Amino acid sequence: MEHGSSKDLTASTFSLADEDHTLANSVRFTLNQDPRVTFCGYSIPHPSDARVNIRVQTTGDPAKEVLKDALQDLMIMCQHVRSTFDNAVAEFRTSKTVEDMKIK
Amino acid sequence: MPRVSALDLPDVPKGHLPPHLELQRTRVLCASDAPTHTETIQYSGAYASVGVDNSLRLDQFCRDFRVEVIRLTEDDMEFDMVGIDPSLANAFRRILIAEVPTMAIEKVLIANNTSVVQDEVLAHRLGLIPIKVDPRLFEYMSENDTPNEKNTIVFKLHVKCKIKGPRLTVKSDELKWLSNGSELPLEMESHTSDPASKQKTYTAFTCSQVSLPEFSNNPIAPKHQDIIIAKLGPGQEIELEAHAVKGMGKTHAKWSPVSTAWYRMLPEVVLLQEVEDEMAEELVKKCPVNVFDIEDVGKGKKRATVARSRACTLCRECIRGEDWEKRVALRRVKDHFIFTIESTGALPPEVLFTEAVKILEDKCERVITELS
């Protein structure tokens, strides 16, 4: 799953099976926003293989740790999106019931 | 944008971007020839030279991100998602279409079909019928699994058109749920088994699905009762059994839980200078979706205002013609998404979205555990 990182831990390519643009593009976003990252990008080597390669180069930290942190960030963002969304739906429902009551 | 010498630019407070860079960062400028500044600036050090940090701060994201529901009905919803990167919004959209599971008819056992619709066409049509059932109550069926009450829903369809009768239209309400599983016997078992033991069928249900608390008051049926499956002429008959299983939209679109899920960026219409009198009238007339209104400013003077920028389709009709581009600017807000979800009916749209976000979280978690 990890390639070309036996000597230099600051630059690695991670090959993720059964993933596509959905995860790779989101992780590229969180990786790019990390100041420790000098370069990152992803590619799908062949469209009929369910596989994506993510390249991470860092200023000094191990690329694996940086990628893990980026995934962790993405997860926290997702959790926040979910709770905000649930609150918004609940809020919409209560305001709607109040409105319906006014009409009657 | 007019060219200004760098020395003439006003001073910008530290930690802020100059207004023209801020505009390029947050807006897509839709000019008459092409949209410009369509990219999002993701790189953390993009503005390092002007002393602005562009790295991700989660607390800032958590503070600024907001969701506002615009419309929510049984089957569709529209909401605004503000303060998020398109890569994430697109991930949610992709997951909604391709990776949130539903139940759909996958196997059709045809006992008799004398209609003009061929077996394989009929099976395909049945597969596309949305079924109103919560897929979270079921398990995936892999290749070696035997169909049981936890991974399969069985429907029966038996219709016959009378020999001396009018033609018959078969609709989806003819699909009857068999809560005890298949009724078709497995052929090879028929002569060896002793008469006392139960005849083996194509499914191995240990109990009736009606006895499960989730379905006892909530029978499983197609979402819509009026989908035409086939038409029968006098004397024609269809007898079949349809087995529905859990699946994902990326395998086949019949498992997609949404008819469509899409987003658009919020349009922004700005009047760069006062547009008055005949000009205002002309502007209001130009717009096919009535974005502009006219406001009276007294003394018989009229002025154009932007009233409904959200309705703008960016057709660019208002910036066509001489000099109009100097008066009106069309933009899109890069981090404001108007998200629409149209459910096929298995799950309500708000549940679909939370499920989609959960799936992205699961993906992250899977990779994290694989890395460590």
Interface residues (C-beta under 8 A of the other chain):
Chain A: M1 F14 L16 E19 D20 H21 T22 L23 N25 S26 V27 R28 F29 T30 N32 Q33 D34 P35 V37 K64 L67 K68 L71 Q72 D73 L74 M75 I76 M77 C78 Q79 H80 V81 R82 T84 F85 D86 N87 A88 V89 E91 F92 R93 K96
Chain B: Q42 Y43 S44 G45 D53 N54 S55 L56 L58 F61 C62 F65 R66 V67 E68 V69 L72 F79 M81 I84 D85 S87 L88 N90 A91 F92 R94 I95 E99 E350 F353 T354 V357 K358 L360 E361 K363 C364 E365 V367 I368 E370 L371 S372
